[in-house]
């Protein structure tokens, strides 16, 4: 990943599955329960490690994630060959918002206990947290092959498919998971969501009927049924489903939104007195959403209609004005983002032509359009680095990482800047984090090798160079670096 303009995409965007509401994923439930399971397995620990593990579990149960991680680290140091402690440490680190450290902990668990399904699934979830969905998918597919009778890898893989909007694959994986674990309601919820998202409403309803027969209070199941019936304009069926969602989860934003929408539509065919009551209720249900999401134009539009129907003309006018303002701001924001993306591409072309002033001007224009554009800051850092202005390069890449902390390209650029500043330990840490986020970052392994070589640690340098060559076998620079270790004079 050298500091020149390689034409990589300017940013990574995740397409989230927008129908998943107010319910933990199968993986999240699995991970939440796992510390207790791993602790039970850890009862054979040495006494001092067991005491630390108990403390860690207690901190975890109280939501003290950093404290739990610290205690698990101590327990793992006292029992370095216990994979379960490493897995539990990884979960605490993930909960503490430290996904790269969690990845390292899960990898350590797999070194101790290869083919450990819990570690594989946890590691896949950690990869998802840093937006490396390819690595997550590969690991989950491997885990499913290694553990053909285990439903969990398939269920989490199906959840990933939904996130990536590959619904046919989601249906395949979730159906296979249910064949192994038919009673798992979370998996059936997601299978219904996958069918609905793919446009197969009848299949989705069939799954939801099975699910609600076992658990009548599954909020997501009721929400999905409300959506399906709403899409069909079957208000007599949609309304009770939406009412059930609100009864089960009063703070559910999506549930409130669909109930308000259905009430408003029902009012259109109701008698005058009933219509007024329905619209007033719709407004009352939607008001908290508008307050919580003042920029949500769709909610504002429906709320304005509800106010007007309820005879609250002043509130209707104010809300309609807010809707128009939010819609205008949203359109402007999207236009500015698109223009900024185009400007960054132009800046990349100028940089390749060694037109530093032209590239710089275009990047500054991009940031005026979209001040939180992480890729623009990264390009700016590369530009300043190439021009020898390390201080400005450092400021720019710091801002990029504030916006996207786990982008491996940004970590690599900051590592190069640290290296240029003579901060070898900081540079090494950045390159290592880049390889944790994306294990295929061969350039980062090369830089790790170079730093270890400077530190007169030939064994670690050799291992890093070999890893770089394994990932990019045709790179001559990597091979020369490895050969240089063999020809270098031995240390005194």
VOKE-522791 format. One record per residue (C-alpha): residue number from 1; residue in three letters; x negated, y, z negated. Coordinates in steps of 0.5 Angstrom, whole numbers, padded with zeros to 4 digits. Example, Ala and Ser with C-alpha at 12.3 -4.5 7.8 and 13.67 -1.06 7.14 Angstrom:
REM residues 2
1,ALA,-0025,-0009,-0016
2,SER,-0027,-0002,-0014
This chain:
REM residues 492
1,UNK,0000,0000,0000
2,UNK,-0005,0005,0002
3,UNK,-0004,0013,0001
4,UNK,-0002,0014,0009
5,UNK,0005,0014,0012
6,UNK,0007,0007,0014
7,UNK,0014,0009,0016
8,UNK,0017,0005,0010
9,UNK,0024,0007,0009
10,UNK,0025,0013,0005
11,UNK,0029,0011,-0001
12,UNK,0032,0004,-0003
13,UNK,0040,0004,-0004
14,UNK,0044,-0001,-0008
15,UNK,0051,-0002,-0006
16,UNK,0055,-0004,-0012
17,UNK,0061,-0008,-0013
18,UNK,0066,-0003,-0014
19,UNK,0071,-0007,-0017
20,UNK,0068,-0010,-0023
21,UNK,0071,-0007,-0029
22,UNK,0070,-0007,-0036
23,UNK,0067,-0014,-0037
24,UNK,0060,-0017,-0038
25,UNK,0057,-0021,-0032
26,UNK,0056,-0028,-0033
27,UNK,0049,-0027,-0034
28,UNK,0050,-0022,-0039
29,UNK,0054,-0026,-0043
30,UNK,0049,-0032,-0043
31,UNK,0043,-0028,-0045
32,UNK,0047,-0025,-0051
33,UNK,0048,-0032,-0053
34,UNK,0041,-0034,-0052
35,UNK,0037,-0031,-0058
36,UNK,0042,-0035,-0063
37,UNK,0040,-0041,-0058
38,UNK,0033,-0040,-0058
39,UNK,0032,-0039,-0065
40,UNK,0036,-0045,-0067
41,UNK,0030,-0049,-0062
42,UNK,0025,-0045,-0066
43,UNK,0027,-0048,-0073
44,UNK,0020,-0052,-0072
45,UNK,0016,-0046,-0072
46,UNK,0010,-0045,-0077
47,UNK,0013,-0041,-0083
48,UNK,0010,-0034,-0082
49,UNK,0013,-0034,-0075
50,UNK,0020,-0037,-0077
51,UNK,0020,-0031,-0082
52,UNK,0019,-0026,-0076
53,UNK,0023,-0029,-0071
54,UNK,0029,-0029,-0077
55,UNK,0027,-0021,-0077
56,UNK,0027,-0021,-0070
57,UNK,0034,-0024,-0069
58,UNK,0037,-0020,-0075
59,UNK,0035,-0013,-0071
60,UNK,0038,-0016,-0065
61,UNK,0044,-0017,-0068
62,UNK,0045,-0010,-0070
63,UNK,0043,-0007,-0064
64,UNK,0036,-0005,-0066
65,UNK,0032,-0007,-0059
66,UNK,0025,-0004,-0060
67,UNK,0025,-0007,-0067
68,UNK,0027,-0014,-0065
69,UNK,0022,-0014,-0059
70,UNK,0017,-0012,-0064
71,UNK,0018,-0017,-0069
72,UNK,0019,-0022,-0063
73,UNK,0012,-0020,-0061
74,UNK,0009,-0022,-0068
75,UNK,0013,-0028,-0068
76,UNK,0010,-0030,-0061
77,UNK,0003,-0028,-0063
78,UNK,0004,-0033,-0069
79,UNK,0006,-0038,-0065
80,UNK,0003,-0037,-0058
81,UNK,0006,-0044,-0055
82,UNK,0013,-0043,-0056
83,UNK,0017,-0041,-0050
84,UNK,0023,-0039,-0053
85,UNK,0020,-0034,-0057
86,UNK,0018,-0031,-0050
87,UNK,0025,-0031,-0048
88,UNK,0028,-0028,-0054
89,UNK,0022,-0023,-0053
90,UNK,0024,-0021,-0046
91,UNK,0031,-0020,-0048
92,UNK,0030,-0015,-0053
93,UNK,0025,-0012,-0048
94,UNK,0031,-0012,-0043
95,UNK,0036,-0009,-0048
96,UNK,0031,-0004,-0050
97,UNK,0030,-0001,-0043
98,UNK,0023,-0004,-0042
99,UNK,0025,-0009,-0036
100,UNK,0017,-0009,-0033
101,UNK,0015,-0011,-0040
102,UNK,0021,-0016,-0040
103,UNK,0019,-0019,-0034
104,UNK,0012,-0020,-0036
105,UNK,0015,-0024,-0042
106,UNK,0019,-0028,-0038
107,UNK,0013,-0030,-0034
108,UNK,0009,-0032,-0040
109,UNK,0015,-0037,-0042
110,UNK,0015,-0040,-0035
111,UNK,0007,-0041,-0036
112,UNK,0009,-0045,-0042
113,UNK,0015,-0048,-0040
114,UNK,0015,-0049,-0032
115,UNK,0022,-0050,-0030
116,UNK,0025,-0047,-0036
117,UNK,0032,-0045,-0033
118,UNK,0034,-0040,-0039
119,UNK,0027,-0036,-0037
120,UNK,0028,-0037,-0029
121,UNK,0035,-0034,-0030
122,UNK,0033,-0028,-0035
123,UNK,0027,-0027,-0030
124,UNK,0032,-0026,-0024
125,UNK,0036,-0021,-0028
126,UNK,0030,-0017,-0030
127,UNK,0028,-0017,-0023
128,UNK,0035,-0014,-0021
129,UNK,0034,-0009,-0026
130,UNK,0028,-0006,-0022
131,UNK,0032,-0007,-0016
132,UNK,0028,-0013,-0013
133,UNK,0034,-0017,-0011
134,UNK,0030,-0021,-0006
135,UNK,0026,-0024,-0012
136,UNK,0032,-0025,-0016
137,UNK,0035,-0029,-0010
138,UNK,0029,-0033,-0009
139,UNK,0028,-0035,-0017
140,UNK,0036,-0036,-0017
141,UNK,0036,-0041,-0011
142,UNK,0030,-0044,-0014
143,UNK,0033,-0045,-0021
144,UNK,0039,-0048,-0017
145,UNK,0035,-0053,-0014
146,UNK,0031,-0055,-0020
147,UNK,0037,-0056,-0024
148,UNK,0043,-0059,-0020
149,UNK,0047,-0060,-0025
150,UNK,0047,-0053,-0028
151,UNK,0052,-0048,-0027
152,UNK,0049,-0042,-0029
153,UNK,0044,-0041,-0023
154,UNK,0049,-0041,-0018
155,UNK,0054,-0037,-0022
156,UNK,0049,-0031,-0023
157,UNK,0047,-0032,-0016
158,UNK,0054,-0031,-0014
159,UNK,0054,-0025,-0018
160,UNK,0048,-0022,-0014
161,UNK,0052,-0024,-0008
162,UNK,0058,-0020,-0010
163,UNK,0053,-0014,-0012
164,UNK,0050,-0014,-0005
165,UNK,0057,-0015,-0002
166,UNK,0055,-0022,0002
167,UNK,0062,-0025,0000
168,UNK,0062,-0031,0004
169,UNK,0056,-0033,0000
170,UNK,0059,-0031,-0006
171,UNK,0065,-0035,-0005
172,UNK,0060,-0041,-0004
173,UNK,0056,-0040,-0010
174,UNK,0061,-0039,-0015
175,UNK,0065,-0045,-0012
176,UNK,0059,-0049,-0013
177,UNK,0059,-0047,-0020
178,UNK,0066,-0048,-0022
179,UNK,0065,-0055,-0019
180,UNK,0060,-0056,-0025
181,UNK,0064,-0052,-0030
182,UNK,0071,-0051,-0029
183,UNK,0073,-0048,-0035
184,UNK,0068,-0042,-0034
185,UNK,0073,-0036,-0034
186,UNK,0068,-0031,-0032
187,UNK,0066,-0035,-0026
188,UNK,0073,-0036,-0024
189,UNK,0074,-0028,-0025
190,UNK,0068,-0027,-0020
191,UNK,0070,-0032,-0015
192,UNK,0077,-0028,-0015
193,UNK,0074,-0022,-0014
194,UNK,0069,-0025,-0008
195,UNK,0076,-0027,-0005
196,UNK,0079,-0021,-0005
197,UNK,0073,-0017,-0003
198,UNK,0073,-0021,0003
199,UNK,0080,-0020,0005
200,UNK,0083,-0027,0003
201,UNK,0088,-0024,-0002
202,UNK,0092,-0031,-0002
203,UNK,0086,-0035,-0005
204,UNK,0084,-0029,-0010
205,UNK,0091,-0030,-0013
206,UNK,0091,-0037,-0013
207,UNK,0084,-0037,-0017
208,UNK,0087,-0031,-0022
209,UNK,0093,-0036,-0023
210,UNK,0089,-0041,-0025
211,UNK,0085,-0037,-0030
212,UNK,0091,-0033,-0033
213,UNK,0094,-0040,-0035
214,UNK,0088,-0041,-0039
215,UNK,0087,-0034,-0041
216,UNK,0093,-0029,-0041
217,UNK,0089,-0023,-0044
218,UNK,0084,-0023,-0038
219,UNK,0084,-0016,-0037
220,UNK,0080,-0017,-0030
221,UNK,0084,-0022,-0028
222,UNK,0090,-0017,-0029
223,UNK,0087,-0011,-0026
224,UNK,0085,-0015,-0019
225,UNK,0092,-0018,-0019
226,UNK,0095,-0011,-0020
227,UNK,0090,-0008,-0014
228,UNK,0092,-0014,-0009
229,UNK,0100,-0013,-0011
230,UNK,0098,-0005,-0010
231,UNK,0095,-0006,-0003
232,UNK,0101,-0010,-0001
233,UNK,0106,-0004,-0004
234,UNK,0109,-0009,-0008
235,UNK,0110,-0005,-0014
236,UNK,0115,-0009,-0018
237,UNK,0109,-0014,-0019
238,UNK,0103,-0009,-0019
239,UNK,0106,-0005,-0024
240,UNK,0107,-0010,-0030
241,UNK,0099,-0012,-0028
242,UNK,0097,-0005,-0029
243,UNK,0101,-0004,-0035
244,UNK,0097,-0010,-0038
245,UNK,0090,-0008,-0036
246,UNK,0092,-0001,-0040
247,UNK,0095,-0005,-0046
248,UNK,0089,-0010,-0047
249,UNK,0083,-0004,-0045
250,UNK,0086,0003,-0046
251,UNK,0079,0006,-0045
252,UNK,0079,0002,-0038
253,UNK,0078,0008,-0033
254,UNK,0080,0004,-0027
255,UNK,0086,0001,-0030
256,UNK,0088,0008,-0032
257,UNK,0087,0010,-0025
258,UNK,0091,0005,-0021
259,UNK,0097,0005,-0026
260,UNK,0098,0012,-0025
261,UNK,0098,0011,-0018
262,UNK,0103,0006,-0018
263,UNK,0107,0010,-0023
264,UNK,0107,0016,-0018
265,UNK,0109,0011,-0012
266,UNK,0115,0008,-0016
267,UNK,0117,0015,-0018
268,UNK,0118,0017,-0010
269,UNK,0124,0012,-0010
270,UNK,0127,0013,-0017
271,UNK,0133,0017,-0019
272,UNK,0131,0024,-0021
273,UNK,0131,0023,-0029
274,UNK,0127,0017,-0028
275,UNK,0122,0020,-0023
276,UNK,0121,0026,-0028
277,UNK,0119,0021,-0034
278,UNK,0115,0016,-0029
279,UNK,0111,0022,-0027
280,UNK,0110,0025,-0034
281,UNK,0107,0019,-0036
282,UNK,0103,0018,-0030
283,UNK,0100,0025,-0031
284,UNK,0099,0023,-0039
285,UNK,0095,0017,-0037
286,UNK,0091,0021,-0031
287,UNK,0089,0027,-0035
288,UNK,0084,0023,-0040
289,UNK,0080,0021,-0033
290,UNK,0080,0028,-0030
291,UNK,0077,0030,-0036
292,UNK,0072,0025,-0037
293,UNK,0070,0025,-0029
294,UNK,0072,0033,-0027
295,UNK,0068,0031,-0020
296,UNK,0073,0025,-0018
297,UNK,0077,0028,-0013
298,UNK,0081,0022,-0012
299,UNK,0084,0022,-0019
300,UNK,0085,0030,-0019
301,UNK,0089,0029,-0012
302,UNK,0093,0024,-0016
303,UNK,0094,0028,-0022
304,UNK,0096,0034,-0018
305,UNK,0101,0030,-0015
306,UNK,0104,0028,-0022
307,UNK,0104,0034,-0025
308,UNK,0108,0037,-0019
309,UNK,0113,0031,-0019
310,UNK,0113,0032,-0027
311,UNK,0115,0040,-0026
312,UNK,0109,0042,-0029
313,UNK,0107,0047,-0023
314,UNK,0102,0051,-0026
315,UNK,0098,0045,-0028
316,UNK,0099,0042,-0021
317,UNK,0096,0048,-0018
318,UNK,0090,0049,-0022
319,UNK,0089,0041,-0021
320,UNK,0090,0042,-0014
321,UNK,0084,0048,-0014
322,UNK,0080,0043,-0018
323,UNK,0081,0038,-0013
324,UNK,0079,0042,-0007
325,UNK,0073,0045,-0010
326,UNK,0071,0037,-0012
327,UNK,0072,0035,-0005
328,UNK,0068,0041,-0002
329,UNK,0062,0040,-0007
330,UNK,0062,0032,-0005
331,UNK,0062,0034,0002
332,UNK,0056,0039,0001
333,UNK,0052,0034,-0003
334,UNK,0053,0028,0002
335,UNK,0051,0033,0008
336,UNK,0045,0036,0004
337,UNK,0043,0029,0002
338,UNK,0043,0026,0010
339,UNK,0039,0033,0012
340,UNK,0034,0031,0007
341,UNK,0033,0024,0009
342,UNK,0032,0027,0016
343,UNK,0027,0032,0014
344,UNK,0023,0027,0010
345,UNK,0023,0023,0016
346,UNK,0020,0029,0020
347,UNK,0015,0030,0015
348,UNK,0013,0023,0015
349,UNK,0012,0024,0023
350,UNK,0008,0031,0022
351,UNK,0003,0028,0016
352,UNK,0002,0022,0021
353,UNK,0000,0028,0026
354,UNK,-0005,0031,0021
355,UNK,0000,0037,0020
356,UNK,-0001,0038,0013
357,UNK,0003,0045,0013
358,UNK,0008,0043,0017
359,UNK,0010,0036,0013
360,UNK,0009,0040,0007
361,UNK,0014,0046,0009
362,UNK,0019,0040,0011
363,UNK,0019,0037,0005
364,UNK,0020,0043,0001
365,UNK,0026,0044,0005
366,UNK,0028,0037,0004
367,UNK,0028,0038,-0004
368,UNK,0032,0045,-0003
369,UNK,0037,0041,0000
370,UNK,0037,0035,-0005
371,UNK,0033,0037,-0011
372,UNK,0033,0030,-0014
373,UNK,0031,0026,-0008
374,UNK,0025,0021,-0011
375,UNK,0022,0019,-0004
376,UNK,0021,0027,-0002
377,UNK,0017,0027,-0009
378,UNK,0013,0021,-0007
379,UNK,0012,0023,0000
380,UNK,0010,0030,-0003
381,UNK,0005,0026,-0008
382,UNK,0002,0023,-0002
383,UNK,0001,0029,0002
384,UNK,-0003,0033,-0004
385,UNK,-0007,0027,-0005
386,UNK,-0009,0027,0002
387,UNK,-0011,0034,0002
388,UNK,-0015,0033,-0005
389,UNK,-0010,0037,-0009
390,UNK,-0010,0031,-0015
391,UNK,-0006,0036,-0020
392,UNK,0000,0037,-0015
393,UNK,0000,0030,-0013
394,UNK,0000,0028,-0020
395,UNK,0006,0033,-0022
396,UNK,0010,0030,-0016
397,UNK,0009,0023,-0017
398,UNK,0011,0024,-0024
399,UNK,0018,0027,-0022
400,UNK,0019,0021,-0017
401,UNK,0018,0016,-0023
402,UNK,0023,0020,-0027
403,UNK,0028,0019,-0022
404,UNK,0026,0012,-0020
405,UNK,0022,0009,-0026
406,UNK,0021,0002,-0023
407,UNK,0020,0004,-0015
408,UNK,0013,0000,-0014
409,UNK,0011,0005,-0008
410,UNK,0011,0010,-0014
411,UNK,0008,0006,-0019
412,UNK,0002,0005,-0014
413,UNK,0001,0012,-0012
414,UNK,0001,0014,-0019
415,UNK,-0004,0009,-0020
416,UNK,-0008,0011,-0014
417,UNK,-0008,0018,-0017
418,UNK,-0010,0016,-0024
419,UNK,-0016,0012,-0021
420,UNK,-0018,0019,-0018
421,UNK,-0018,0022,-0024
422,UNK,-0022,0017,-0027
423,UNK,-0017,0014,-0032
424,UNK,-0018,0007,-0030
425,UNK,-0014,0004,-0036
426,UNK,-0008,0008,-0034
427,UNK,-0009,0006,-0027
428,UNK,-0009,-0001,-0028
429,UNK,-0003,-0001,-0032
430,UNK,0001,0002,-0026
431,UNK,-0002,-0003,-0021
432,UNK,0000,-0009,-0026
433,UNK,0007,-0006,-0027
434,UNK,0008,-0005,-0019
435,UNK,0006,-0013,-0019
436,UNK,0011,-0014,-0024
437,UNK,0017,-0011,-0021
438,UNK,0015,-0014,-0014
439,UNK,0010,-0020,-0014
440,UNK,0009,-0019,-0007
441,UNK,0005,-0012,-0007
442,UNK,-0002,-0015,-0005
443,UNK,-0005,-0008,-0005
444,UNK,-0003,-0007,-0012
445,UNK,-0007,-0014,-0013
446,UNK,-0013,-0011,-0009
447,UNK,-0013,-0005,-0013
448,UNK,-0013,-0009,-0020
449,UNK,-0019,-0013,-0017
450,UNK,-0023,-0006,-0016
451,UNK,-0022,-0004,-0023
452,UNK,-0024,-0010,-0026
453,UNK,-0030,-0010,-0022
454,UNK,-0031,-0003,-0024
455,UNK,-0030,-0006,-0031
456,UNK,-0036,-0011,-0030
457,UNK,-0030,-0017,-0031
458,UNK,-0032,-0021,-0025
459,UNK,-0027,-0027,-0027
460,UNK,-0021,-0022,-0027
461,UNK,-0023,-0019,-0021
462,UNK,-0024,-0025,-0017
463,UNK,-0017,-0027,-0019
464,UNK,-0014,-0021,-0017
465,UNK,-0017,-0021,-0010
466,UNK,-0015,-0028,-0009
467,UNK,-0008,-0026,-0010
468,UNK,-0008,-0021,-0005
469,UNK,-0011,-0025,0000
470,UNK,-0006,-0030,-0002
471,UNK,-0001,-0025,0000
472,UNK,-0004,-0022,0006
473,UNK,-0009,-0027,0009
474,UNK,-0011,-0023,0015
475,UNK,-0013,-0017,0011
476,UNK,-0021,-0016,0012
477,UNK,-0022,-0011,0006
478,UNK,-0019,-0016,0001
479,UNK,-0024,-0022,0004
480,UNK,-0030,-0017,0004
481,UNK,-0028,-0015,-0003
482,UNK,-0028,-0022,-0006
483,UNK,-0034,-0024,-0002
484,UNK,-0038,-0018,-0005
485,UNK,-0037,-0021,-0012
486,UNK,-0041,-0027,-0010
487,UNK,-0047,-0023,-0007
488,UNK,-0047,-0018,-0013
489,UNK,-0052,-0018,-0018
490,UNK,-0051,-0022,-0024
491,UNK,-0049,-0018,-0030
492,UNK,-0055,-0017,-0035
